[in-house]
Amino acid sequence: MAMAMIKKAKTRRGTVLIETALVLIWIILISMLLIEYGWFFLKAQQITNAARQGARVGARADATIGDIHAAIDASLASGSPPVTGYSVTIAPDPASLDAGQLFSVTVDLGYDDYGLGVSIVSFLGLRPPDISKEVTMAREGSD
């Protein structure tokens, strides 16, 4: 009788170990996915803020394309960690516009430039998209 109880306890411990291993795999996988997508949303917010800042600077009556690029560069360099590898498109040149005309600032960042390197998301084929944010503003008039 005692021998049967010992064997049953050992079997139960083995079952618990296997169940724990199976559940732990899922917990780690979900945690990695949450970290990766959290990182994606952080970078998307940084790109949105940079495009908005560039458009704000470009809306001034005396702004140039260089001013817009400088504002975007400063915004993305101030993040932790700083964002690199992005591209900026400004159309049309705000300096050539009259007051009230619209221009847009687009900031693009590829996944390879913001990804975390070795990624469970990429391994599963759930690669987050490249980030592209566009902000449109009207050119201000001179006082």
VMD Tcl script that builds the backbone (N, CA, C; Angstrom):
set m [mol new atoms 429]
animate dup $m
set s [atomselect $m all]
$s set {name element resname resid chain x y z} {
  {N N MET 1 A 0.810 -1.189 0.000}
  {CA C MET 1 A 0.000 0.000 0.000}
  {C C MET 1 A 0.860 1.263 0.000}
  {N N ALA 2 A 1.889 1.282 0.845}
  {CA C ALA 2 A 2.767 2.447 0.919}
  {C C ALA 2 A 3.526 2.641 -0.381}
  {N N MET 3 A 3.902 1.536 -1.020}
  {CA C MET 3 A 4.626 1.608 -2.288}
  {C C MET 3 A 3.760 2.245 -3.380}
  {N N ALA 4 A 2.487 1.917 -3.390}
  {CA C ALA 4 A 1.565 2.481 -4.384}
  {C C ALA 4 A 1.407 3.984 -4.173}
  {N N MET 5 A 1.371 4.452 -2.923}
  {CA C MET 5 A 1.240 5.879 -2.614}
  {C C MET 5 A 2.475 6.651 -3.071}
  {N N ILE 6 A 3.663 6.088 -2.865}
  {CA C ILE 6 A 4.899 6.742 -3.284}
  {C C ILE 6 A 4.940 6.859 -4.800}
  {N N LYS 7 A 4.570 5.808 -5.494}
  {CA C LYS 7 A 4.568 5.824 -6.958}
  {C C LYS 7 A 3.575 6.862 -7.485}
  {N N LYS 8 A 2.400 6.960 -6.854}
  {CA C LYS 8 A 1.385 7.924 -7.272}
  {C C LYS 8 A 1.873 9.360 -7.056}
  {N N ALA 9 A 2.571 9.631 -5.947}
  {CA C ALA 9 A 3.102 10.967 -5.657}
  {C C ALA 9 A 4.157 11.355 -6.686}
  {N N LYS 10 A 5.021 10.410 -7.062}
  {CA C LYS 10 A 6.049 10.704 -8.066}
  {C C LYS 10 A 5.417 11.000 -9.425}
  {N N THR 11 A 4.382 10.247 -9.771}
  {CA C THR 11 A 3.679 10.466 -11.034}
  {C C THR 11 A 3.036 11.845 -11.042}
  {N N ARG 12 A 2.437 12.247 -9.920}
  {CA C ARG 12 A 1.801 13.555 -9.805}
  {C C ARG 12 A 2.835 14.670 -9.971}
  {N N ARG 13 A 4.000 14.514 -9.368}
  {CA C ARG 13 A 5.051 15.522 -9.494}
  {C C ARG 13 A 5.512 15.654 -10.938}
  {N N GLY 14 A 5.610 14.557 -11.630}
  {CA C GLY 14 A 5.998 14.592 -13.043}
  {C C GLY 14 A 4.954 15.283 -13.901}
  {N N THR 15 A 3.696 15.025 -13.611}
  {CA C THR 15 A 2.609 15.672 -14.347}
  {C C THR 15 A 2.616 17.177 -14.105}
  {N N VAL 16 A 2.811 17.584 -12.869}
  {CA C VAL 16 A 2.858 19.003 -12.523}
  {C C VAL 16 A 4.035 19.679 -13.235}
  {N N LEU 17 A 5.155 19.014 -13.300}
  {CA C LEU 17 A 6.328 19.567 -13.974}
  {C C LEU 17 A 6.057 19.778 -15.467}
  {N N ILE 18 A 5.444 18.821 -16.102}
  {CA C ILE 18 A 5.122 18.945 -17.537}
  {C C ILE 18 A 4.106 20.057 -17.757}
  {N N GLU 19 A 3.067 20.122 -16.929}
  {CA C GLU 19 A 2.062 21.177 -17.061}
  {C C GLU 19 A 2.680 22.559 -16.863}
  {N N THR 20 A 3.561 22.673 -15.884}
  {CA C THR 20 A 4.242 23.943 -15.637}
  {C C THR 20 A 5.089 24.355 -16.829}
  {N N ALA 21 A 5.802 23.411 -17.408}
  {CA C ALA 21 A 6.636 23.722 -18.572}
  {C C ALA 21 A 5.785 24.191 -19.748}
  {N N LEU 22 A 4.650 23.547 -19.981}
  {CA C LEU 22 A 3.784 23.942 -21.091}
  {C C LEU 22 A 3.177 25.328 -20.871}
  {N N VAL 23 A 2.742 25.610 -19.659}
  {CA C VAL 23 A 2.153 26.919 -19.352}
  {C C VAL 23 A 3.231 28.006 -19.379}
  {N N LEU 24 A 4.403 27.688 -18.877}
  {CA C LEU 24 A 5.499 28.660 -18.850}
  {C C LEU 24 A 5.902 29.097 -20.259}
  {N N ILE 25 A 5.901 28.190 -21.194}
  {CA C ILE 25 A 6.218 28.538 -22.587}
  {C C ILE 25 A 5.240 29.586 -23.094}
  {N N TRP 26 A 3.952 29.388 -22.851}
  {CA C TRP 26 A 2.941 30.350 -23.309}
  {C C TRP 26 A 3.080 31.690 -22.603}
  {N N ILE 27 A 3.379 31.672 -21.333}
  {CA C ILE 27 A 3.539 32.923 -20.582}
  {C C ILE 27 A 4.732 33.710 -21.127}
  {N N ILE 28 A 5.827 33.043 -21.387}
  {CA C ILE 28 A 7.012 33.719 -21.936}
  {C C ILE 28 A 6.710 34.254 -23.338}
  {N N LEU 29 A 6.049 33.477 -24.165}
  {CA C LEU 29 A 5.704 33.905 -25.518}
  {C C LEU 29 A 4.818 35.153 -25.495}
  {N N ILE 30 A 3.789 35.140 -24.671}
  {CA C ILE 30 A 2.887 36.293 -24.579}
  {C C ILE 30 A 3.628 37.507 -24.022}
  {N N SER 31 A 4.501 37.306 -23.063}
  {CA C SER 31 A 5.289 38.415 -22.512}
  {C C SER 31 A 6.187 39.036 -23.578}
  {N N MET 32 A 6.837 38.202 -24.364}
  {CA C MET 32 A 7.704 38.706 -25.440}
  {C C MET 32 A 6.887 39.485 -26.474}
  {N N LEU 33 A 5.715 38.982 -26.816}
  {CA C LEU 33 A 4.847 39.688 -27.767}
  {C C LEU 33 A 4.432 41.044 -27.213}
  {N N LEU 34 A 4.082 41.104 -25.949}
  {CA C LEU 34 A 3.692 42.372 -25.339}
  {C C LEU 34 A 4.846 43.367 -25.318}
  {N N ILE 35 A 6.032 42.899 -25.025}
  {CA C ILE 35 A 7.210 43.784 -25.031}
  {C C ILE 35 A 7.454 44.320 -26.432}
  {N N GLU 36 A 7.407 43.453 -27.432}
  {CA C GLU 36 A 7.673 43.857 -28.817}
  {C C GLU 36 A 6.646 44.870 -29.313}
  {N N TYR 37 A 5.374 44.591 -29.081}
  {CA C TYR 37 A 4.344 45.524 -29.546}
  {C C TYR 37 A 4.318 46.804 -28.715}
  {N N GLY 38 A 4.679 46.744 -27.453}
  {CA C GLY 38 A 4.841 47.959 -26.654}
  {C C GLY 38 A 5.934 48.840 -27.218}
  {N N TRP 39 A 7.023 48.202 -27.637}
  {CA C TRP 39 A 8.136 48.938 -28.258}
  {C C TRP 39 A 7.674 49.586 -29.566}
  {N N PHE 40 A 6.889 48.848 -30.350}
  {CA C PHE 40 A 6.338 49.390 -31.600}
  {C C PHE 40 A 5.501 50.636 -31.324}
  {N N PHE 41 A 4.623 50.577 -30.336}
  {CA C PHE 41 A 3.760 51.716 -30.045}
  {C C PHE 41 A 4.554 52.903 -29.506}
  {N N LEU 42 A 5.609 52.646 -28.737}
  {CA C LEU 42 A 6.483 53.728 -28.272}
  {C C LEU 42 A 7.126 54.439 -29.455}
  {N N LYS 43 A 7.687 53.659 -30.382}
  {CA C LYS 43 A 8.348 54.261 -31.543}
  {C C LYS 43 A 7.349 54.981 -32.439}
  {N N ALA 44 A 6.141 54.435 -32.589}
  {CA C ALA 44 A 5.113 55.105 -33.393}
  {C C ALA 44 A 4.758 56.455 -32.784}
  {N N GLN 45 A 4.681 56.520 -31.462}
  {CA C GLN 45 A 4.380 57.791 -30.795}
  {C C GLN 45 A 5.515 58.778 -30.985}
  {N N GLN 46 A 6.759 58.325 -30.904}
  {CA C GLN 46 A 7.897 59.216 -31.117}
  {C C GLN 46 A 7.899 59.771 -32.540}
  {N N ILE 47 A 7.590 58.934 -33.521}
  {CA C ILE 47 A 7.552 59.390 -34.922}
  {C C ILE 47 A 6.405 60.377 -35.121}
  {N N THR 48 A 5.253 60.119 -34.532}
  {CA C THR 48 A 4.118 61.039 -34.628}
  {C C THR 48 A 4.468 62.397 -34.032}
  {N N ASN 49 A 5.072 62.394 -32.857}
  {CA C ASN 49 A 5.451 63.652 -32.214}
  {C C ASN 49 A 6.481 64.420 -33.035}
  {N N ALA 50 A 7.416 63.716 -33.631}
  {CA C ALA 50 A 8.432 64.375 -34.455}
  {C C ALA 50 A 7.813 64.998 -35.704}
  {N N ALA 51 A 6.903 64.279 -36.357}
  {CA C ALA 51 A 6.236 64.828 -37.550}
  {C C ALA 51 A 5.407 66.055 -37.167}
  {N N ARG 52 A 4.727 65.990 -36.049}
  {CA C ARG 52 A 3.926 67.123 -35.581}
  {C C ARG 52 A 4.818 68.322 -35.269}
  {N N GLN 53 A 5.945 68.072 -34.608}
  {CA C GLN 53 A 6.862 69.161 -34.286}
  {C C GLN 53 A 7.433 69.790 -35.549}
  {N N GLY 54 A 7.786 68.966 -36.520}
  {CA C GLY 54 A 8.289 69.499 -37.787}
  {C C GLY 54 A 7.248 70.336 -38.511}
  {N N ALA 55 A 5.992 69.891 -38.492}
  {CA C ALA 55 A 4.924 70.654 -39.143}
  {C C ALA 55 A 4.662 71.967 -38.414}
  {N N ARG 56 A 4.738 71.942 -37.088}
  {CA C ARG 56 A 4.553 73.186 -36.325}
  {C C ARG 56 A 5.611 74.221 -36.686}
  {N N VAL 57 A 6.849 73.762 -36.753}
  {CA C VAL 57 A 7.938 74.681 -37.114}
  {C C VAL 57 A 7.756 75.160 -38.546}
  {N N GLY 58 A 7.380 74.267 -39.458}
  {CA C GLY 58 A 7.204 74.626 -40.865}
  {C C GLY 58 A 6.036 75.560 -41.120}
  {N N ALA 59 A 5.088 75.617 -40.206}
  {CA C ALA 59 A 3.922 76.494 -40.378}
  {C C ALA 59 A 4.265 77.961 -40.156}
  {N N ARG 60 A 5.356 78.244 -39.487}
  {CA C ARG 60 A 5.746 79.651 -39.258}
  {C C ARG 60 A 6.041 80.339 -40.582}
  {N N ALA 61 A 5.793 81.613 -40.619}
  {CA C ALA 61 A 5.964 82.389 -41.856}
  {C C ALA 61 A 7.415 82.426 -42.326}
  {N N ASP 62 A 8.363 82.349 -41.413}
  {CA C ASP 62 A 9.781 82.460 -41.782}
  {C C ASP 62 A 10.516 81.116 -41.819}
  {N N ALA 63 A 9.797 80.018 -41.726}
  {CA C ALA 63 A 10.434 78.693 -41.640}
  {C C ALA 63 A 10.963 78.218 -42.985}
  {N N THR 64 A 12.021 77.426 -42.914}
  {CA C THR 64 A 12.617 76.808 -44.111}
  {C C THR 64 A 12.594 75.296 -43.932}
  {N N ILE 65 A 12.942 74.610 -45.016}
  {CA C ILE 65 A 13.023 73.138 -44.936}
  {C C ILE 65 A 14.095 72.721 -43.925}
  {N N GLY 66 A 15.164 73.451 -43.858}
  {CA C GLY 66 A 16.222 73.155 -42.877}
  {C C GLY 66 A 15.717 73.252 -41.453}
  {N N ASP 67 A 14.848 74.243 -41.184}
  {CA C ASP 67 A 14.266 74.372 -39.848}
  {C C ASP 67 A 13.404 73.155 -39.496}
  {N N ILE 68 A 12.646 72.677 -40.486}
  {CA C ILE 68 A 11.785 71.515 -40.265}
  {C C ILE 68 A 12.633 70.282 -39.954}
  {N N HIS 69 A 13.670 70.054 -40.765}
  {CA C HIS 69 A 14.553 68.906 -40.531}
  {C C HIS 69 A 15.223 69.004 -39.156}
  {N N ALA 70 A 15.654 70.223 -38.777}
  {CA C ALA 70 A 16.309 70.406 -37.478}
  {C C ALA 70 A 15.347 70.095 -36.332}
  {N N ALA 71 A 14.081 70.505 -36.469}
  {CA C ALA 71 A 13.095 70.234 -35.421}
  {C C ALA 71 A 12.824 68.734 -35.302}
  {N N ILE 72 A 12.716 68.054 -36.427}
  {CA C ILE 72 A 12.484 66.597 -36.404}
  {C C ILE 72 A 13.694 65.874 -35.829}
  {N N ASP 73 A 14.897 66.269 -36.259}
  {CA C ASP 73 A 16.115 65.651 -35.736}
  {C C ASP 73 A 16.215 65.832 -34.221}
  {N N ALA 74 A 15.921 67.044 -33.740}
  {CA C ALA 74 A 16.003 67.313 -32.299}
  {C C ALA 74 A 14.973 66.489 -31.534}
  {N N SER 75 A 13.779 66.384 -32.086}
  {CA C SER 75 A 12.719 65.621 -31.424}
  {C C SER 75 A 13.087 64.144 -31.315}
  {N N LEU 76 A 13.595 63.569 -32.386}
  {CA C LEU 76 A 13.924 62.143 -32.375}
  {C C LEU 76 A 15.219 61.840 -31.625}
  {N N ALA 77 A 16.117 62.818 -31.547}
  {CA C ALA 77 A 17.363 62.611 -30.799}
  {C C ALA 77 A 17.130 62.684 -29.299}
  {N N SER 78 A 16.047 63.339 -28.882}
  {CA C SER 78 A 15.795 63.501 -27.450}
  {C C SER 78 A 15.143 62.273 -26.816}
  {N N GLY 79 A 14.714 61.319 -27.628}
  {CA C GLY 79 A 14.096 60.102 -27.094}
  {C C GLY 79 A 15.116 59.214 -26.417}
  {N N SER 80 A 14.627 58.252 -25.688}
  {CA C SER 80 A 15.527 57.326 -25.029}
  {C C SER 80 A 15.129 55.900 -25.387}
  {N N PRO 81 A 15.869 55.215 -26.202}
  {CA C PRO 81 A 17.046 55.643 -26.952}
  {C C PRO 81 A 16.649 56.486 -28.150}
  {N N PRO 82 A 17.600 57.281 -28.675}
  {CA C PRO 82 A 17.285 58.126 -29.827}
  {C C PRO 82 A 16.898 57.293 -31.052}
  {N N VAL 83 A 16.022 57.852 -31.871}
  {CA C VAL 83 A 15.574 57.174 -33.085}
  {C C VAL 83 A 16.529 57.546 -34.217}
  {N N THR 84 A 16.967 56.540 -34.965}
  {CA C THR 84 A 17.824 56.773 -36.133}
  {C C THR 84 A 17.267 55.993 -37.315}
  {N N GLY 85 A 17.752 56.305 -38.517}
  {CA C GLY 85 A 17.364 55.546 -39.700}
  {C C GLY 85 A 16.042 55.960 -40.296}
  {N N TYR 86 A 15.537 57.108 -39.940}
  {CA C TYR 86 A 14.252 57.572 -40.453}
  {C C TYR 86 A 14.451 58.431 -41.701}
  {N N SER 87 A 13.370 58.628 -42.442}
  {CA C SER 87 A 13.410 59.532 -43.595}
  {C C SER 87 A 12.274 60.543 -43.463}
  {N N VAL 88 A 12.490 61.721 -44.026}
  {CA C VAL 88 A 11.528 62.817 -43.924}
  {C C VAL 88 A 11.158 63.278 -45.328}
  {N N THR 89 A 9.853 63.471 -45.560}
  {CA C THR 89 A 9.365 64.012 -46.827}
  {C C THR 89 A 8.515 65.237 -46.508}
  {N N ILE 90 A 8.802 66.336 -47.177}
  {CA C ILE 90 A 8.057 67.572 -46.985}
  {C C ILE 90 A 7.509 67.988 -48.344}
  {N N ALA 91 A 6.195 68.141 -48.454}
  {CA C ALA 91 A 5.608 68.466 -49.752}
  {C C ALA 91 A 4.410 69.395 -49.568}
  {N N PRO 92 A 4.331 70.439 -50.323}
  {CA C PRO 92 A 5.407 71.109 -51.050}
  {C C PRO 92 A 6.294 71.891 -50.086}
  {N N ASP 93 A 7.288 72.564 -50.607}
  {CA C ASP 93 A 8.193 73.366 -49.791}
  {C C ASP 93 A 7.387 74.498 -49.153}
  {N N PRO 94 A 7.313 74.549 -47.825}
  {CA C PRO 94 A 6.507 75.581 -47.171}
  {C C PRO 94 A 6.949 77.006 -47.500}
  {N N ALA 95 A 8.225 77.213 -47.797}
  {CA C ALA 95 A 8.708 78.561 -48.116}
  {C C ALA 95 A 8.079 79.101 -49.393}
  {N N SER 96 A 7.599 78.212 -50.248}
  {CA C SER 96 A 7.001 78.650 -51.513}
  {C C SER 96 A 5.487 78.858 -51.415}
  {N N LEU 97 A 4.920 78.687 -50.237}
  {CA C LEU 97 A 3.472 78.768 -50.074}
  {C C LEU 97 A 3.036 80.119 -49.521}
  {N N ASP 98 A 1.814 80.492 -49.857}
  {CA C ASP 98 A 1.194 81.680 -49.274}
  {C C ASP 98 A 0.512 81.280 -47.971}
  {N N ALA 99 A 0.159 82.284 -47.175}
  {CA C ALA 99 A -0.535 82.025 -45.912}
  {C C ALA 99 A -1.831 81.260 -46.175}
  {N N GLY 100 A -2.063 80.242 -45.376}
  {CA C GLY 100 A -3.274 79.449 -45.476}
  {C C GLY 100 A -3.151 78.226 -46.361}
  {N N GLN 101 A -2.125 78.143 -47.184}
  {CA C GLN 101 A -1.950 76.955 -48.027}
  {C C GLN 101 A -1.379 75.808 -47.191}
  {N N LEU 102 A -1.736 74.599 -47.578}
  {CA C LEU 102 A -1.364 73.414 -46.814}
  {C C LEU 102 A -0.063 72.789 -47.306}
  {N N PHE 103 A 0.674 72.242 -46.362}
  {CA C PHE 103 A 1.848 71.419 -46.673}
  {C C PHE 103 A 1.830 70.240 -45.713}
  {N N SER 104 A 2.550 69.185 -46.046}
  {CA C SER 104 A 2.583 68.014 -45.173}
  {C C SER 104 A 4.015 67.591 -44.885}
  {N N VAL 105 A 4.181 67.044 -43.714}
  {CA C VAL 105 A 5.468 66.504 -43.268}
  {C C VAL 105 A 5.236 65.029 -42.965}
  {N N THR 106 A 6.011 64.162 -43.606}
  {CA C THR 106 A 5.896 62.723 -43.391}
  {C C THR 106 A 7.223 62.193 -42.866}
  {N N VAL 107 A 7.152 61.424 -41.794}
  {CA C VAL 107 A 8.343 60.785 -41.231}
  {C C VAL 107 A 8.124 59.273 -41.325}
  {N N ASP 108 A 9.084 58.575 -41.932}
  {CA C ASP 108 A 9.012 57.128 -42.125}
  {C C ASP 108 A 10.147 56.456 -41.357}
  {N N LEU 109 A 9.823 55.320 -40.742}
  {CA C LEU 109 A 10.818 54.529 -40.022}
  {C C LEU 109 A 10.543 53.060 -40.296}
  {N N GLY 110 A 11.528 52.372 -40.865}
  {CA C GLY 110 A 11.380 50.952 -41.173}
  {C C GLY 110 A 11.527 50.084 -39.935}
  {N N TYR 111 A 10.922 48.908 -39.969}
  {CA C TYR 111 A 10.984 47.983 -38.839}
  {C C TYR 111 A 12.425 47.617 -38.492}
  {N N ASP 112 A 13.270 47.487 -39.511}
  {CA C ASP 112 A 14.667 47.117 -39.260}
  {C C ASP 112 A 15.400 48.182 -38.448}
  {N N ASP 113 A 14.880 49.430 -38.473}
  {CA C ASP 113 A 15.523 50.524 -37.742}
  {C C ASP 113 A 14.976 50.702 -36.325}
  {N N TYR 114 A 13.836 50.137 -36.021}
  {CA C TYR 114 A 13.320 50.283 -34.655}
  {C C TYR 114 A 13.096 48.958 -33.944}
  {N N GLY 115 A 13.267 47.860 -34.634}
  {CA C GLY 115 A 13.040 46.552 -34.021}
  {C C GLY 115 A 14.031 46.262 -32.918}
  {N N LEU 116 A 13.746 45.251 -32.147}
  {CA C LEU 116 A 14.585 44.899 -30.998}
  {C C LEU 116 A 15.676 43.887 -31.338}
  {N N GLY 117 A 15.916 43.652 -32.616}
  {CA C GLY 117 A 16.926 42.672 -33.005}
  {C C GLY 117 A 16.307 41.295 -33.113}
  {N N VAL 118 A 16.753 40.378 -32.269}
  {CA C VAL 118 A 16.170 39.040 -32.255}
  {C C VAL 118 A 14.764 39.167 -31.690}
  {N N SER 119 A 13.800 38.765 -32.480}
  {CA C SER 119 A 12.420 39.045 -32.113}
  {C C SER 119 A 11.553 37.807 -32.244}
  {N N ILE 120 A 10.799 37.529 -31.215}
  {CA C ILE 120 A 9.852 36.417 -31.257}
  {C C ILE 120 A 8.725 36.744 -32.230}
  {N N VAL 121 A 8.405 38.032 -32.362}
  {CA C VAL 121 A 7.341 38.459 -33.263}
  {C C VAL 121 A 7.719 38.140 -34.706}
  {N N SER 122 A 8.941 38.464 -35.091}
  {CA C SER 122 A 9.399 38.159 -36.443}
  {C C SER 122 A 9.473 36.658 -36.663}
  {N N PHE 123 A 9.913 35.942 -35.659}
  {CA C PHE 123 A 10.014 34.491 -35.749}
  {C C PHE 123 A 8.653 33.863 -36.028}
  {N N LEU 124 A 7.607 34.419 -35.442}
  {CA C LEU 124 A 6.254 33.902 -35.635}
  {C C LEU 124 A 5.590 34.429 -36.905}
  {N N GLY 125 A 6.279 35.312 -37.625}
  {CA C GLY 125 A 5.706 35.875 -38.847}
  {C C GLY 125 A 4.701 36.972 -38.582}
  {N N LEU 126 A 4.763 37.582 -37.404}
  {CA C LEU 126 A 3.843 38.649 -37.039}
  {C C LEU 126 A 4.546 40.004 -37.062}
  {N N ARG 127 A 5.425 40.197 -38.012}
  {CA C ARG 127 A 6.270 41.385 -38.089}
  {C C ARG 127 A 5.436 42.666 -38.054}
  {N N PRO 128 A 5.731 43.554 -37.096}
  {CA C PRO 128 A 5.027 44.841 -37.083}
  {C C PRO 128 A 5.341 45.627 -38.353}
  {N N PRO 129 A 4.461 46.523 -38.734}
  {CA C PRO 129 A 4.668 47.277 -39.970}
  {C C PRO 129 A 5.728 48.358 -39.802}
  {N N ASP 130 A 6.182 48.870 -40.938}
  {CA C ASP 130 A 7.006 50.071 -40.904}
  {C C ASP 130 A 6.124 51.205 -40.394}
  {N N ILE 131 A 6.741 52.195 -39.787}
  {CA C ILE 131 A 5.974 53.313 -39.234}
  {C C ILE 131 A 6.056 54.481 -40.199}
  {N N SER 132 A 4.919 55.048 -40.545}
  {CA C SER 132 A 4.859 56.224 -41.406}
  {C C SER 132 A 3.784 57.150 -40.855}
  {N N LYS 133 A 4.182 58.352 -40.475}
  {CA C LYS 133 A 3.245 59.321 -39.909}
  {C C LYS 133 A 3.298 60.608 -40.724}
  {N N GLU 134 A 2.120 61.109 -41.062}
  {CA C GLU 134 A 2.013 62.337 -41.852}
  {C C GLU 134 A 1.181 63.358 -41.092}
  {N N VAL 135 A 1.670 64.591 -41.071}
  {CA C VAL 135 A 0.951 65.700 -40.442}
  {C C VAL 135 A 0.827 66.801 -41.487}
  {N N THR 136 A -0.382 67.345 -41.635}
  {CA C THR 136 A -0.640 68.438 -42.583}
  {C C THR 136 A -1.016 69.677 -41.794}
  {N N MET 137 A -0.407 70.806 -42.167}
  {CA C MET 137 A -0.694 72.080 -41.521}
  {C C MET 137 A -0.782 73.174 -42.577}
  {N N ALA 138 A -1.374 74.278 -42.166}
  {CA C ALA 138 A -1.479 75.443 -43.051}
  {C C ALA 138 A -0.345 76.417 -42.719}
  {N N ARG 139 A 0.180 77.024 -43.729}
  {CA C ARG 139 A 1.245 78.012 -43.588}
  {C C ARG 139 A 0.659 79.270 -42.938}
  {N N GLU 140 A 1.361 79.815 -41.962}
  {CA C GLU 140 A 0.921 81.039 -41.308}
  {C C GLU 140 A 1.313 82.249 -42.148}
  {N N GLY 141 A 0.598 83.314 -41.967}
  {CA C GLY 141 A 0.939 84.571 -42.646}
  {C C GLY 141 A 1.881 85.410 -41.804}
  {N N SER 142 A 2.476 86.381 -42.433}
  {CA C SER 142 A 3.366 87.277 -41.682}
  {C C SER 142 A 2.530 88.390 -41.046}
  {N N ASP 143 A 2.963 88.849 -39.882}
  {CA C ASP 143 A 2.207 89.896 -39.175}
  {C C ASP 143 A 2.497 91.265 -39.744}
}
mol reanalyze $m
mol bondsrecalc $m
mol representation Tube
mol addrep $m
